[in-house]
Amino acid sequence: MVFLVGFVLCVLSVCALMVWKRVGDEPAAVRPWRAEPSAESSEGLLAAQLAAGDITDREYVRAMERIAARDG
């Protein structure tokens, strides 16, 4: 019985150490698609608003179409 309790504690501690390494902030370079959008351009501002939930997908597409028509 003591062996079983010791074994379970050992397995739980190893699992906790493996998970502990993954807890915390992850550098943006690891997942560039999840990086914060740059608000320096109008496209970046729209992307930031979309990510924050200030505008809908449809509003984002329409705004991007207007930008493309203006630049084109």
DOKOLRO-119270 format. One record per atom (N, C-alpha, C): residue number from 1; chain; x, y negated, z negated. Coordinates in Angstrom, 1 decimal. Example, Ala and Ser with C-alpha at 12.3 -4.5 7.8 and 13.67 -1.06 7.14 Angstrom:
# DOKOLRO-119270
[atom 1,'A',[13.2,5.7,-7.8]]
[atom 1,'A',[12.3,4.5,-7.8]]
[atom 1,'A',[13.2,3.3,-7.8]]
[atom 2,'A',[12.8,2.2,-7.1]]
[atom 2,'A',[13.7,1.1,-7.1]]
[atom 2,'A',[12.9,0.0,-7.9]]
***
This chain:
# DOKOLRO-119270
[atom 1,'A',[0.8,1.2,0.0]]
[atom 1,'A',[0.0,0.0,0.0]]
[atom 1,'A',[0.9,-1.3,0.0]]
[atom 2,'A',[1.9,-1.2,-0.8]]
[atom 2,'A',[2.9,-2.4,-0.8]]
[atom 2,'A',[3.5,-2.6,0.5]]
[atom 3,'A',[3.8,-1.5,1.2]]
[atom 3,'A',[4.4,-1.5,2.5]]
[atom 3,'A',[3.5,-2.2,3.5]]
[atom 4,'A',[2.2,-1.8,3.5]]
[atom 4,'A',[1.2,-2.4,4.4]]
[atom 4,'A',[1.1,-3.9,4.1]]
[atom 5,'A',[1.0,-4.3,2.9]]
[atom 5,'A',[0.9,-5.8,2.6]]
[atom 5,'A',[2.1,-6.5,3.1]]
[atom 6,'A',[3.3,-5.9,2.9]]
[atom 6,'A',[4.5,-6.6,3.3]]
[atom 6,'A',[4.6,-6.6,4.8]]
[atom 7,'A',[4.2,-5.6,5.5]]
[atom 7,'A',[4.2,-5.6,7.0]]
[atom 7,'A',[3.2,-6.6,7.5]]
[atom 8,'A',[2.0,-6.8,6.9]]
[atom 8,'A',[1.0,-7.7,7.4]]
[atom 8,'A',[1.6,-9.2,7.2]]
[atom 9,'A',[2.2,-9.4,6.0]]
[atom 9,'A',[2.8,-10.7,5.8]]
[atom 9,'A',[3.9,-11.0,6.8]]
[atom 10,'A',[4.7,-10.1,7.1]]
[atom 10,'A',[5.8,-10.2,8.0]]
[atom 10,'A',[5.2,-10.6,9.4]]
[atom 11,'A',[4.2,-9.8,9.9]]
[atom 11,'A',[3.6,-10.1,11.2]]
[atom 11,'A',[3.0,-11.5,11.2]]
[atom 12,'A',[2.3,-11.8,10.2]]
[atom 12,'A',[1.6,-13.2,10.1]]
[atom 12,'A',[2.7,-14.3,10.1]]
[atom 13,'A',[3.8,-14.1,9.4]]
[atom 13,'A',[4.8,-15.1,9.4]]
[atom 13,'A',[5.4,-15.3,10.8]]
[atom 14,'A',[5.7,-14.2,11.5]]
[atom 14,'A',[6.3,-14.3,12.8]]
[atom 14,'A',[5.3,-15.0,13.8]]
[atom 15,'A',[4.0,-14.6,13.7]]
[atom 15,'A',[3.0,-15.3,14.5]]
[atom 15,'A',[2.9,-16.8,14.2]]
[atom 16,'A',[3.0,-17.1,12.9]]
[atom 16,'A',[2.9,-18.5,12.5]]
[atom 16,'A',[4.1,-19.3,13.1]]
[atom 17,'A',[5.3,-18.7,13.1]]
[atom 17,'A',[6.5,-19.4,13.6]]
[atom 17,'A',[6.4,-19.5,15.1]]
[atom 18,'A',[5.8,-18.6,15.8]]
[atom 18,'A',[5.6,-18.7,17.3]]
[atom 18,'A',[4.7,-19.8,17.6]]
[atom 19,'A',[3.6,-19.9,16.9]]
[atom 19,'A',[2.6,-21.0,17.1]]
[atom 19,'A',[3.1,-22.3,16.7]]
[atom 20,'A',[3.9,-22.4,15.6]]
[atom 20,'A',[4.4,-23.6,15.1]]
[atom 20,'A',[5.2,-24.4,16.1]]
[atom 21,'A',[6.0,-23.7,16.9]]
[atom 21,'A',[6.8,-24.3,18.0]]
[atom 21,'A',[5.9,-25.1,19.0]]
[atom 22,'A',[4.7,-24.6,19.2]]
[atom 22,'A',[3.9,-25.2,20.2]]
[atom 22,'A',[3.0,-26.3,19.7]]
[atom 23,'A',[3.0,-26.6,18.4]]
[atom 23,'A',[2.2,-27.6,17.8]]
[atom 23,'A',[2.9,-29.0,17.9]]
[atom 24,'A',[2.2,-30.0,18.4]]
[atom 24,'A',[2.8,-31.3,18.4]]
[atom 24,'A',[2.6,-31.9,19.8]]
[atom 25,'A',[3.2,-33.1,20.0]]
[atom 25,'A',[3.1,-33.8,21.3]]
[atom 25,'A',[4.0,-33.1,22.3]]
[atom 26,'A',[3.4,-33.0,23.5]]
[atom 26,'A',[4.1,-32.4,24.6]]
[atom 26,'A',[4.6,-33.4,25.6]]
[atom 27,'A',[5.8,-33.4,26.0]]
[atom 27,'A',[6.3,-34.4,26.9]]
[atom 27,'A',[5.5,-34.5,28.2]]
[atom 28,'A',[5.3,-35.7,28.7]]
[atom 28,'A',[4.5,-35.9,29.9]]
[atom 28,'A',[5.2,-35.2,31.1]]
[atom 29,'A',[6.5,-35.0,31.1]]
[atom 29,'A',[7.2,-34.4,32.2]]
[atom 29,'A',[6.8,-32.9,32.3]]
[atom 30,'A',[6.4,-32.3,31.3]]
[atom 30,'A',[6.0,-30.8,31.3]]
[atom 30,'A',[4.8,-30.6,32.2]]
[atom 31,'A',[3.8,-31.5,32.0]]
[atom 31,'A',[2.6,-31.5,32.8]]
[atom 31,'A',[2.3,-32.8,33.4]]
[atom 32,'A',[3.0,-33.1,34.6]]
[atom 32,'A',[2.8,-34.5,35.1]]
[atom 32,'A',[1.4,-34.8,35.6]]
[atom 33,'A',[0.6,-33.8,35.8]]
[atom 33,'A',[-0.8,-34.1,36.2]]
[atom 33,'A',[-1.6,-34.6,35.0]]
[atom 34,'A',[-1.1,-34.4,33.8]]
[atom 34,'A',[-1.8,-34.9,32.6]]
[atom 34,'A',[-1.2,-36.2,32.1]]
[atom 35,'A',[-0.3,-36.8,32.8]]
[atom 35,'A',[0.4,-38.0,32.3]]
[atom 35,'A',[-0.6,-39.2,32.4]]
[atom 36,'A',[-0.4,-40.2,31.6]]
[atom 36,'A',[-1.2,-41.4,31.6]]
[atom 36,'A',[-1.1,-42.1,33.0]]
[atom 37,'A',[-2.2,-42.5,33.6]]
[atom 37,'A',[-2.1,-43.2,34.9]]
[atom 37,'A',[-1.5,-44.6,34.7]]
[atom 38,'A',[-0.8,-45.1,35.6]]
[atom 38,'A',[-0.2,-46.4,35.6]]
[atom 38,'A',[-1.3,-47.4,35.9]]
[atom 39,'A',[-1.4,-48.5,35.1]]
[atom 39,'A',[-2.4,-49.5,35.4]]
[atom 39,'A',[-1.8,-50.7,36.1]]
[atom 40,'A',[-0.7,-50.5,36.8]]
[atom 40,'A',[-0.1,-51.6,37.5]]
[atom 40,'A',[-0.8,-51.9,38.8]]
[atom 41,'A',[-1.4,-51.0,39.4]]
[atom 41,'A',[-2.1,-51.2,40.7]]
[atom 41,'A',[-3.6,-51.0,40.5]]
[atom 42,'A',[-4.4,-51.4,41.5]]
[atom 42,'A',[-5.8,-51.3,41.3]]
[atom 42,'A',[-6.2,-49.8,41.3]]
[atom 43,'A',[-5.5,-48.9,42.0]]
[atom 43,'A',[-5.7,-47.5,42.0]]
[atom 43,'A',[-5.5,-46.9,40.6]]
[atom 44,'A',[-4.4,-47.4,40.0]]
[atom 44,'A',[-4.0,-47.0,38.6]]
[atom 44,'A',[-5.1,-47.4,37.6]]
[atom 45,'A',[-5.6,-48.6,37.8]]
[atom 45,'A',[-6.6,-49.2,36.9]]
[atom 45,'A',[-7.9,-48.3,37.0]]
[atom 46,'A',[-8.2,-48.0,38.2]]
[atom 46,'A',[-9.4,-47.2,38.4]]
[atom 46,'A',[-9.2,-45.8,37.8]]
[atom 47,'A',[-8.0,-45.2,38.0]]
[atom 47,'A',[-7.8,-43.9,37.4]]
[atom 47,'A',[-7.8,-43.9,35.9]]
[atom 48,'A',[-7.3,-45.0,35.3]]
[atom 48,'A',[-7.4,-45.2,33.9]]
[atom 48,'A',[-8.8,-45.3,33.4]]
[atom 49,'A',[-9.6,-46.0,34.1]]
[atom 49,'A',[-11.0,-46.1,33.7]]
[atom 49,'A',[-11.8,-44.8,33.9]]
[atom 50,'A',[-11.4,-44.1,34.9]]
[atom 50,'A',[-12.0,-42.8,35.1]]
[atom 50,'A',[-11.6,-41.8,34.0]]
[atom 51,'A',[-10.4,-41.8,33.6]]
[atom 51,'A',[-9.9,-40.9,32.6]]
[atom 51,'A',[-10.5,-41.3,31.2]]
[atom 52,'A',[-10.8,-42.6,31.0]]
[atom 52,'A',[-11.3,-43.0,29.7]]
[atom 52,'A',[-12.8,-42.8,29.7]]
[atom 53,'A',[-13.4,-42.5,30.8]]
[atom 53,'A',[-14.9,-42.3,30.9]]
[atom 53,'A',[-15.7,-43.6,31.1]]
[atom 54,'A',[-15.0,-44.7,31.4]]
[atom 54,'A',[-15.7,-46.0,31.6]]
[atom 54,'A',[-16.5,-46.0,32.9]]
[atom 55,'A',[-16.0,-45.3,33.9]]
[atom 55,'A',[-16.7,-45.2,35.2]]
[atom 55,'A',[-17.0,-43.7,35.5]]
[atom 56,'A',[-17.9,-43.5,36.4]]
[atom 56,'A',[-18.3,-42.1,36.8]]
[atom 56,'A',[-17.4,-41.7,38.0]]
[atom 57,'A',[-17.5,-40.5,38.4]]
[atom 57,'A',[-16.8,-40.0,39.6]]
[atom 57,'A',[-17.3,-40.7,40.8]]
[atom 58,'A',[-18.6,-40.9,40.9]]
[atom 58,'A',[-19.2,-41.6,42.1]]
[atom 58,'A',[-18.7,-43.0,42.2]]
[atom 59,'A',[-18.6,-43.7,41.1]]
[atom 59,'A',[-18.2,-45.1,41.1]]
[atom 59,'A',[-16.7,-45.2,41.5]]
[atom 60,'A',[-15.9,-44.2,41.0]]
[atom 60,'A',[-14.5,-44.1,41.4]]
[atom 60,'A',[-14.3,-44.0,42.9]]
[atom 61,'A',[-15.1,-43.0,43.4]]
[atom 61,'A',[-14.9,-42.8,44.9]]
[atom 61,'A',[-15.3,-44.0,45.7]]
[atom 62,'A',[-16.4,-44.6,45.3]]
[atom 62,'A',[-16.9,-45.8,46.0]]
[atom 62,'A',[-15.8,-47.0,45.9]]
[atom 63,'A',[-15.3,-47.1,44.8]]
[atom 63,'A',[-14.2,-48.2,44.6]]
[atom 63,'A',[-13.0,-47.8,45.4]]
[atom 64,'A',[-12.6,-46.6,45.5]]
[atom 64,'A',[-11.5,-46.2,46.3]]
[atom 64,'A',[-11.7,-46.4,47.8]]
[atom 65,'A',[-13.0,-46.1,48.2]]
[atom 65,'A',[-13.4,-46.3,49.6]]
[atom 65,'A',[-13.3,-47.8,49.9]]
[atom 66,'A',[-13.7,-48.7,49.0]]
[atom 66,'A',[-13.6,-50.1,49.3]]
[atom 66,'A',[-12.1,-50.6,49.4]]
[atom 67,'A',[-11.3,-50.0,48.5]]
[atom 67,'A',[-9.9,-50.3,48.5]]
[atom 67,'A',[-9.3,-49.9,49.9]]
[atom 68,'A',[-9.6,-48.7,50.3]]
[atom 68,'A',[-9.1,-48.1,51.5]]
[atom 68,'A',[-9.5,-48.9,52.7]]
[atom 69,'A',[-10.8,-49.4,52.7]]
[atom 69,'A',[-11.3,-50.2,53.8]]
[atom 69,'A',[-10.7,-51.6,53.8]]
[atom 70,'A',[-10.4,-52.1,52.7]]
[atom 70,'A',[-9.7,-53.4,52.6]]
[atom 70,'A',[-8.3,-53.4,53.1]]
[atom 71,'A',[-7.6,-52.3,52.7]]
[atom 71,'A',[-6.2,-52.1,53.1]]
[atom 71,'A',[-6.0,-51.7,54.6]]
[atom 72,'A',[-7.0,-51.0,55.1]]
[atom 72,'A',[-6.9,-50.4,56.4]]
[atom 72,'A',[-7.0,-51.4,57.5]]
***
